[in-house]
């Protein structure tokens, strides 16, 4: 049987995630390391929160200016006119080369 205190100490050492340094090392070689949060806070200056944009600016961001749309009225063509139009378009494309 172990003493109650020794069992508690041994149990707490086994469950802990921190490894204790071995007793043979000199005390001067162990240094306390600053936590990551502390080192980051010292390196970066404190930031102030950005100012929210005004109501008009928000509306301008959301609403886009209306785009004018021009719809040309289609001229009514007969079948013969459509055929000539398509034929002429093909001839013009062939003549470009």
C-alpha positions as CSV (number, residue, x, y, z in Angstrom):
1,X,0.0,0.0,0.0
2,X,1.1,3.5,-0.8
3,X,0.5,6.4,1.4
4,X,-2.5,8.5,0.5
5,X,-0.5,11.6,-0.3
6,X,2.1,9.8,-2.4
7,X,-0.7,8.2,-4.4
8,X,-2.4,11.5,-5.0
9,X,0.9,13.1,-6.1
10,X,1.8,10.2,-8.4
11,X,-1.7,10.2,-9.8
12,X,-1.7,13.9,-10.5
13,X,1.7,13.6,-12.2
14,X,0.5,10.9,-14.4
15,X,-2.7,12.8,-15.5
16,X,-1.0,16.1,-16.1
17,X,0.1,17.2,-19.6
18,X,3.0,19.3,-18.3
19,X,6.3,17.5,-18.1
20,X,8.3,18.5,-15.1
21,X,12.0,19.0,-15.7
22,X,14.3,16.3,-14.2
23,X,15.8,17.2,-10.9
24,X,19.4,17.0,-12.1
25,X,19.3,20.2,-14.2
26,X,20.5,23.5,-12.7
27,X,17.8,26.0,-11.8
28,X,19.4,28.7,-14.0
29,X,18.8,26.8,-17.2
30,X,15.0,26.8,-16.9
31,X,13.5,30.0,-18.3
32,X,9.9,31.1,-18.2
33,X,8.6,31.5,-21.8
34,X,6.1,34.2,-22.4
35,X,2.8,33.0,-23.8
36,X,2.0,33.5,-27.4
37,X,-0.8,35.9,-26.6
38,X,1.6,38.1,-24.6
39,X,4.3,38.2,-27.3
40,X,1.7,39.0,-30.0
41,X,0.2,41.8,-27.9
42,X,3.6,43.4,-27.4
43,X,4.4,43.3,-31.1
44,X,1.2,44.8,-32.5
45,X,-0.3,48.1,-31.5
46,X,-3.9,48.0,-30.3
47,X,-6.4,48.6,-33.1
48,X,-9.5,50.7,-32.9
49,X,-12.6,49.3,-34.5
50,X,-13.4,50.7,-38.0
51,X,-16.1,53.3,-38.2
52,X,-19.3,52.0,-39.7
53,X,-20.2,53.7,-43.1
54,X,-23.0,56.2,-43.1
55,X,-26.6,55.4,-44.2
56,X,-26.1,57.0,-47.6
57,X,-23.0,55.1,-48.3
58,X,-24.7,51.8,-47.4
59,X,-27.6,52.6,-49.8
60,X,-25.1,53.5,-52.5
61,X,-23.4,50.1,-52.0
62,X,-26.6,48.2,-52.2
63,X,-28.4,50.0,-55.0
64,X,-26.7,50.1,-58.4
65,X,-27.6,52.8,-60.9
66,X,-30.3,51.8,-63.3
67,X,-28.9,50.6,-66.7
68,X,-30.8,52.1,-69.6
69,X,-32.1,49.3,-71.9
70,X,-32.8,50.1,-75.5
71,X,-35.0,47.6,-77.3
72,X,-35.1,48.1,-81.0
73,X,-38.4,47.4,-82.6
74,X,-38.1,44.6,-85.0
75,X,-39.1,45.4,-88.5
76,X,-41.6,42.9,-89.9
77,X,-40.0,41.0,-92.7
78,X,-41.4,38.6,-95.2
79,X,-39.9,35.2,-95.7
80,X,-38.3,36.4,-98.9
81,X,-36.7,39.4,-97.2
82,X,-35.4,37.2,-94.3
83,X,-33.8,34.8,-96.9
84,X,-32.1,37.7,-98.7
85,X,-30.9,39.2,-95.5
86,X,-29.3,35.9,-94.4
87,X,-27.9,35.3,-97.9
88,X,-26.3,38.8,-97.9
89,X,-24.9,38.3,-94.4
90,X,-23.2,35.1,-95.5
91,X,-21.8,36.7,-98.7
92,X,-20.4,39.7,-96.7
93,X,-18.6,37.3,-94.3
94,X,-17.1,35.4,-97.3
95,X,-16.0,38.6,-99.0
96,X,-14.1,39.8,-95.9
97,X,-11.4,37.2,-96.3
